[in-house]
Amino acid sequence: MTRIIPKPLNDSTLQRFSPSAAVGFCVAAIALWATGCARFNPKPVSAAANADKLEARSLTNADLQAFVSENLPQPARSNSWDLNRLTWAAFYYHPSLELARAQLLVAQGGEVTAGQRPNPMLTISPQYDLTTLTPSPWIVTASLDVPIETAGKRGHRRAHAAELAEAARLNIAGVAYKVRNDVRAALVDVMAADARNQIIQQQLSIQQDLVRRMEQQFRAGSISAAEALPMRLALERARLDAADAQRLGSDARSRLAEALGLPLRALTDVSLQFDLTDPLTNVQNLTAGEIRREALLSRPDILGALADYRASESALRLELAKQYPDIHLQPGYEFDQGDNKWGLGLTIELPVLNQNQGPIAEARARREESAAKFNALQAAVLAEIDRAIAQFRTTQTNSAVLRSLAETANQRERSAQEQLKAGAVDETEVLNARLEAVSARLIQLDGQQKFQQAAGALENAVQRPLDLPPSMFSQSTPNRNQSHADAAR
């Protein structure tokens, strides 16, 4: 390299290349860089304050009402909540959706990181020679390391991060389906428990009337104590059933509150609406072959697994690209006791001991693992759909049979009442017929509950709700704005 012949330096020249000037320049550059840096904004989390906000959540929240009205424009009573309104309330409050949205933000931050180019490195090394004062005792070395990525590594990183962000985005839709399914299942149980409690109260009242008549007959000597005993035992069983029905109702309301992301007291004095007798004729469409195949191809979790697989392929491409070393350009300048020296360095990693074969093997294995996970998921979804369809058809048939039995029992009750008017039977026969009809309605209610549960399982399997547009679950659920978030917290 050609050597630059130094020229004699006068005092002004030495002043210009003094270390203090270099230090001043560095300080100015650092100050300019610092003005563009992001700042840390503290956001403390208090367990006590957060608990108070969770306890304050309710269905009467003004921001929630506005959020629900915005997405469900049809008018509704403010205190009446059906499945659709409760679903949007769960979308507003449920913590699992907040977590899924936060995970998406993390993945999107990863996209920003993957797109960044590596920064150059500046090194400044001032020295002072005590043995030589002429023409200058200072030796100042400055070098710049400029990395240049090769083989498209940055593009592979960006593709990998983009697929992970897509998987996180699809995960929001999957979480939304689960939230809605949990709300529907809990609402069905609440309504069934309330209806069961009413029927059991009727059953209990009839049992009490029968026991009173039996006791009258026993005191009159018409029957023995052994004949009256079964009726007394039936009355005690009815009382136990009534207490158990109240327990099941409380448990179902607790699960509904959990599914909504609300405290239990938020459901006090709230009118819940769900028709357990709805035959759900539209649900038959969910058993069609094309819907089944569409679910196998487009469920959010399946699309998310495909995105994970594409991310593993991008990771493998990145590891393959790392076989080719990056280039580091290192231009430098040295002020050596009055001599100005310039140089240009070039650094390249020599792949002689390894060619990145270990990370490549790991990336290949992870790709195979992602493919195996996708195959296992699709097989599980197929089995879930087949099981849900079979269960729905079975419960649908059973529900029709139980409805027929309940109608038959009602006819017997009406017939007994007509015979009582004609004097052909006594009041005991009518009470027994009424008890049989009430018991049949209780069995029919169990069939209706299982039918609605099977319909919910089928909706969840194909992830295509009957009464909500599939677009609301597309890739992300509607997000509340910041004011809504503050109010909910």
C-alpha positions in Angstrom: 0.0 0.0 0.0 1.3 3.4 -0.9 2.5 5.3 2.1 1.5 8.9 2.6 4.5 11.2 3.2 3.7 13.3 6.2 4.0 17.0 6.0 5.3 19.1 8.8 2.5 20.2 11.1 2.3 23.6 12.6 0.6 24.4 15.9 -2.8 25.0 14.2 -2.6 21.6 12.5 -1.7 19.8 15.7 -4.6 21.6 17.4 -7.0 20.4 14.7 -6.0 16.7 15.2 -5.7 16.9 19.0 -7.5 14.1 21.0 -9.7 16.7 22.7 -11.2 17.6 19.3 -11.8 13.9 18.5 -13.5 13.4 21.9 -15.6 16.4 21.4 -16.7 15.1 18.0 -17.6 11.7 19.5 -19.6 13.4 22.3 -21.6 15.4 19.8 -22.3 12.3 17.7 -23.4 10.4 20.7 -25.7 13.2 21.8 -27.2 13.4 18.3 -27.8 9.6 18.3 -29.4 9.7 21.8 -32.1 12.1 20.7 -33.5 9.5 18.4 -33.6 6.7 20.9 -36.8 5.2 22.3 -37.5 6.1 25.9 -38.6 3.7 28.7 -42.0 4.5 30.0 -42.7 2.7 33.3 -46.0 0.8 33.5 -46.1 -0.7 37.0 -48.6 -3.6 37.7 -50.2 -3.7 41.2 -51.8 -6.9 42.3 -54.2 -5.0 44.6 -55.2 -2.4 42.0 -55.6 -5.0 39.3 -57.8 -7.1 41.6 -60.0 -4.1 42.3 -60.5 -3.5 38.5 -61.4 -7.1 37.9 -63.9 -7.0 40.7 -65.4 -3.8 39.2 -66.1 -5.4 35.8 -69.8 -5.7 35.0 -72.2 -6.1 32.1 -73.5 -2.5 32.7 -70.2 -0.9 31.9 -70.9 2.0 29.5 -67.9 1.3 27.3 -68.9 -2.4 27.1 -72.4 -1.4 26.1 -71.0 0.9 23.3 -68.7 -1.9 22.1 -71.5 -4.4 21.9 -73.9 -2.0 20.3 -71.2 -1.1 17.7 -70.9 -4.8 16.7 -74.5 -5.8 17.2 -76.6 -2.9 15.9 -79.9 -4.6 16.5 -81.6 -3.1 19.6 -81.8 -5.1 22.8 -82.8 -4.6 26.4 -79.8 -3.4 28.4 -80.4 -6.1 31.0 -81.2 -9.0 28.6 -78.2 -11.0 27.3 -78.4 -13.7 24.7 -75.5 -15.8 23.3 -74.5 -13.1 20.7 -74.3 -10.3 23.2 -72.5 -12.5 25.7 -70.0 -13.5 23.1 -69.1 -9.9 22.4 -68.9 -9.2 26.1 -66.4 -12.1 26.4 -64.5 -10.7 23.5 -64.3 -7.4 25.4 -63.3 -8.8 28.8 -61.7 -12.3 28.5 -58.0 -12.3 29.5 -57.1 -15.1 27.0 -57.8 -12.7 24.1 -55.8 -10.0 25.7 -52.9 -12.5 26.0 -53.3 -13.5 22.4 -53.3 -9.9 21.2 -50.2 -9.3 23.3 -48.5 -12.3 21.8 -49.3 -10.9 18.3 -47.6 -7.6 19.3 -44.5 -9.6 20.4 -44.5 -11.4 17.0 -44.9 -8.2 15.1 -42.0 -6.7 17.1 -40.0 -9.8 15.9 -40.8 -8.7 12.4 -39.2 -5.3 13.0 -36.1 -7.0 14.6 -35.7 -9.4 11.6 -35.8 -6.5 9.2 -33.1 -4.5 10.8 -29.7 -4.2 9.2 -26.6 -4.7 11.3 -25.1 -1.5 12.5 -21.5 -0.5 11.7 -19.0 -0.4 14.6 -16.7 2.5 15.2 -13.6 2.1 17.3 -11.4 5.0 18.4 -8.1 4.3 20.3 -6.1 7.4 21.4 -2.6 6.9 22.7 0.1 9.3 24.1 3.8 8.6 23.6 5.8 10.0 26.5 9.2 9.4 24.8 8.5 11.4 21.6 7.1 14.9 21.7 8.0 16.0 18.1 6.2 16.5 15.9 3.4 15.2 18.2 3.1 12.7 21.1 -0.4 11.6 20.1 -1.3 8.4 18.2 -5.0 8.2 17.4 -6.5 5.2 15.6 -10.0 5.1 14.3 -11.5 2.2 12.5 -15.0 1.4 11.1 -16.4 -2.1 10.9 -19.2 -2.3 8.2 -20.9 -5.7 8.1 -22.3 -6.9 4.8 -24.7 -9.8 5.0 -24.6 -12.3 2.1 -26.8 -15.0 0.7 -30.0 -13.2 1.5 -29.9 -13.8 5.2 -32.0 -10.8 6.1 -34.7 -11.8 3.7 -34.9 -15.3 5.3 -35.1 -13.7 8.8 -37.9 -11.5 7.7 -39.8 -14.4 6.1 -39.4 -16.4 9.3 -40.6 -13.6 11.5 -43.5 -12.9 9.1 -44.7 -16.5 9.3 -44.5 -16.4 13.1 -46.6 -13.2 13.2 -49.1 -14.8 10.9 -49.4 -17.8 13.3 -49.9 -15.4 16.2 -52.6 -13.6 14.2 -54.4 -16.8 13.5 -54.1 -17.8 17.1 -56.4 -14.9 18.0 -59.1 -16.4 15.9 -58.6 -19.8 17.5 -58.8 -18.3 21.0 -62.0 -16.4 20.0 -63.6 -19.6 18.9 -62.7 -21.3 22.2 -64.0 -18.3 24.1 -67.4 -18.4 22.3 -67.6 -22.2 22.7 -67.0 -21.8 26.5 -69.7 -19.1 26.7 -72.2 -21.2 24.8 -71.6 -24.3 26.9 -71.8 -22.4 30.2 -75.0 -20.6 29.0 -76.7 -23.9 28.0 -75.8 -25.3 31.5 -77.2 -22.2 33.2 -80.5 -22.3 31.4 -80.8 -26.1 31.8 -80.1 -25.8 35.5 -82.7 -23.1 35.9 -85.3 -25.1 34.0 -84.4 -28.2 35.9 -84.9 -26.4 39.2 -88.4 -25.3 38.2 -89.4 -28.8 37.1 -88.0 -30.3 40.3 -89.9 -27.8 42.4 -93.1 -28.9 40.6 -92.1 -32.5 41.2 -91.5 -31.7 44.9 -94.9 -30.1 45.2 -96.6 -33.1 43.7 -94.7 -35.5 45.9 -95.7 -33.5 49.0 -99.4 -33.7 47.9 -99.1 -37.5 47.4 -97.4 -37.9 50.8 -100.2 -35.9 52.5 -102.8 -38.1 50.9 -100.9 -41.3 51.9 -100.7 -40.1 55.5 -104.4 -39.4 55.5 -105.1 -42.9 54.2 -102.6 -44.3 56.7 -104.4 -42.5 59.6 -107.7 -43.8 58.3 -106.3 -47.3 58.2 -106.7 -47.7 54.5 -103.0 -48.5 53.9 -100.2 -49.8 56.0 -97.0 -48.0 56.9 -95.0 -50.2 54.5 -97.2 -48.9 51.6 -96.7 -45.3 52.6 -92.9 -45.6 53.0 -91.9 -45.6 49.3 -93.7 -42.3 48.8 -91.9 -40.7 51.8 -88.6 -41.9 50.3 -89.5 -40.4 46.9 -90.3 -37.1 48.7 -86.8 -37.1 50.3 -85.2 -37.9 47.0 -87.0 -35.0 45.4 -85.8 -32.7 48.2 -82.2 -33.9 47.6 -82.7 -33.3 43.8 -83.9 -29.8 44.4 -80.8 -29.0 46.5 -78.5 -30.6 43.9 -80.3 -28.5 41.2 -79.5 -25.3 43.0 -75.9 -26.4 43.4 -75.6 -27.2 39.7 -77.1 -23.8 38.9 -74.6 -21.9 41.0 -71.7 -23.9 39.5 -73.0 -23.2 36.0 -73.3 -19.5 36.7 -69.7 -19.5 38.0 -68.5 -21.1 34.9 -70.4 -18.6 32.8 -68.8 -15.7 34.7 -65.4 -17.3 34.2 -66.1 -17.7 30.4 -67.0 -14.0 30.2 -64.0 -12.8 32.2 -66.4 -11.4 34.9 -66.8 -11.8 38.7 -69.8 -13.9 39.6 -71.7 -11.1 41.1 -71.8 -9.3 37.7 -74.5 -11.9 36.7 -76.8 -10.9 39.5 -80.1 -9.7 38.3 -79.1 -10.3 34.7 -81.7 -11.8 32.4 -80.1 -14.6 30.3 -81.7 -15.7 27.1 -81.2 -19.1 25.4 -83.9 -21.4 23.8 -83.1 -24.9 24.8 -86.0 -26.2 22.7 -84.6 -24.7 19.5 -84.3 -27.6 17.0 -81.4 -25.8 15.2 -82.4 -26.7 11.7 -79.4 -24.8 10.4 -77.0 -27.0 12.2 -77.7 -29.7 9.7 -75.6 -27.7 7.2 -72.5 -28.2 9.4 -72.6 -32.0 8.8 -72.3 -31.5 5.0 -69.2 -32.9 3.4 -68.0 -29.6 2.0 -68.2 -27.9 5.4 -66.2 -30.8 6.9 -63.5 -30.5 4.3 -63.4 -26.7 4.6 -62.8 -27.1 8.3 -59.9 -29.5 7.6 -58.4 -26.9 5.3 -59.2 -23.6 7.0 -59.6 -23.9 10.7 -57.4 -21.2 12.4 -55.3 -23.7 14.3 -54.7 -25.7 11.0 -53.7 -22.5 9.2 -51.5 -21.5 12.2 -49.8 -24.9 12.0 -49.1 -24.3 8.3 -47.6 -20.9 9.2 -45.4 -22.6 11.8 -44.2 -25.1 9.1 -43.4 -22.3 6.7 -41.5 -20.5 9.5 -39.5 -23.7 10.0 -38.7 -23.8 6.3 -37.5 -20.1 6.4 -35.4 -21.0 9.5 -33.8 -23.8 7.5 -33.1 -21.5 4.6 -31.5 -19.0 7.0 -29.2 -21.7 8.4 -28.3 -22.8 4.9 -27.5 -19.2 4.0 -25.2 -19.0 7.1 -22.8 -21.4 5.3 -21.7 -18.4 3.3 -19.7 -16.0 5.6 -20.6 -12.4 5.9 -18.1 -9.7 4.8 -16.8 -7.0 7.2 -15.3 -3.9 5.5 -13.0 -2.2 7.9 -11.8 1.2 6.7 -9.5 2.9 9.2 -7.5 6.0 9.9 -4.5 6.5 12.1 -2.9 9.8 13.2 0.6 8.6 14.2 2.7 11.4 15.7 2.1 13.7 12.9 1.6 11.1 10.2 -1.8 10.6 8.5 -2.3 6.9 7.6 -5.4 5.4 5.9 -6.1 1.8 5.5 -8.9 -0.6 4.3 -9.4 -4.0 6.0 -11.5 -6.9 4.9 -12.6 -9.7 7.4 -14.2 -12.9 6.2 -14.9 -15.9 8.3 -13.1 -19.0 6.9 -15.5 -22.0 7.0 -12.8 -24.6 7.3 -13.6 -26.2 10.7 -17.4 -26.3 10.2 -19.9 -25.3 7.5 -22.8 -24.6 9.9 -23.8 -28.3 9.6 -25.0 -28.6 13.2 -27.6 -25.7 13.1 -28.6 -26.9 9.6 -29.3 -30.4 11.0 -31.3 -28.9 13.8 -33.3 -26.8 11.4 -34.1 -29.7 9.2 -35.2 -31.7 12.2 -37.5 -28.8 13.4 -39.0 -28.7 9.9 -39.8 -32.4 10.2 -41.2 -31.9 13.6 -43.5 -29.1 12.4 -44.7 -31.3 9.6 -45.4 -34.1 12.0 -47.3 -31.7 14.3 -49.4 -30.5 11.4 -50.2 -34.0 10.4 -51.2 -34.9 14.0 -53.3 -31.8 14.3 -55.2 -32.4 11.1 -55.8 -36.0 12.1 -57.1 -34.9 15.5 -59.4 -32.3 13.8 -60.7 -35.0 11.5 -61.5 -37.3 14.4 -63.0 -34.4 16.4 -65.4 -33.5 13.5 -66.4 -37.2 13.0 -67.0 -37.6 16.7 -69.0 -34.4 16.9 -71.2 -35.3 13.9 -71.9 -38.8 15.3 -72.7 -37.4 18.8 -75.0 -34.7 17.3 -77.0 -37.2 15.2 -77.3 -39.5 18.2 -78.5 -36.7 20.6 -80.8 -35.4 17.8 -82.5 -38.9 17.6 -82.7 -39.3 21.4 -84.2 -35.8 21.7 -87.0 -36.7 19.3 -87.7 -39.9 21.2 -87.8 -38.1 24.6 -90.1 -35.4 23.2 -92.5 -38.1 22.1 -92.4 -39.7 25.5 -93.1 -36.4 27.1 -96.1 -35.8 24.9 -97.4 -39.3 25.7 -97.1 -38.5 29.4 -98.9 -35.2 29.0 -101.7 -37.0 27.2 -102.0 -39.5 30.1 -102.2 -36.5 32.5 -105.0 -34.9 30.5 -106.8 -38.3 30.3 -106.5 -38.7 34.1 -108.0 -35.3 34.7 -110.9 -36.0 32.4 -111.5 -39.3 34.2 -111.4 -37.5 37.5 -114.1 -35.2 36.3 -116.1 -38.2 35.2 -115.6 -39.8 38.7 -113.7 -42.8 37.2 -110.5 -42.2 39.3 -109.5 -40.4 42.4 -107.2 -37.5 43.1 -104.3 -39.9 43.7 -104.4 -41.2 40.2 -104.3 -37.7 38.8 -101.3 -36.8 41.0 -99.5 -39.9 39.8 -100.2 -39.0 36.2 -99.0 -35.5 36.8 -95.8 -36.7 38.5 -95.2 -39.0 35.5 -95.6 -36.1 33.1 -93.2 -33.8 35.2 -90.7 -36.6 35.4 -90.9 -37.0 31.6 -90.3 -33.3 31.1 -87.2 -33.6 33.3 -85.9 -36.4 31.2 -86.7 -34.4 28.0 -84.8 -31.4 29.5 -81.8 -33.6 29.9 -82.1 -34.6 26.2 -82.4 -31.0 25.1 -79.4 -30.0 27.1 -77.3 -32.8 25.6 -78.6 -31.9 22.1 -77.5 -28.3 22.6 -74.1 -29.4 24.0 -73.6 -31.6 20.9 -74.5 -28.8 18.6 -72.0 -26.6 20.4 -69.3 -29.3 20.1 -70.1 -29.6 16.3 -69.8 -25.8 15.8 -66.5 -25.8 17.7 -65.2 -28.8 15.6 -65.9 -27.1 12.3 -65.4 -23.6 13.8 -68.3 -22.2 11.9 -71.0 -20.6 14.2 -74.6 -20.8 13.2 -75.7 -17.4 14.4 -72.5 -15.3 14.0 -70.7 -14.4 10.8 -67.5 -16.4 10.3 -65.7 -13.1 9.3 -65.7 -12.1 12.9 -63.3 -14.9 13.6 -61.3 -14.5 10.4 -57.7 -13.7 11.5 -58.2 -11.5 14.5 -61.2 -10.6 16.7 -62.4 -7.0 16.8 -60.2 -5.1 19.2 -61.5 -2.6 21.6 -59.8 0.8 21.6 -57.6 2.1 24.3 -60.4 3.8 26.2 -62.3 0.5 26.3 -59.2 -1.3 27.5 -58.6 1.1 30.3 -62.2 0.8 31.4 -62.1 -3.0 31.3 -59.0 -3.2 33.4 
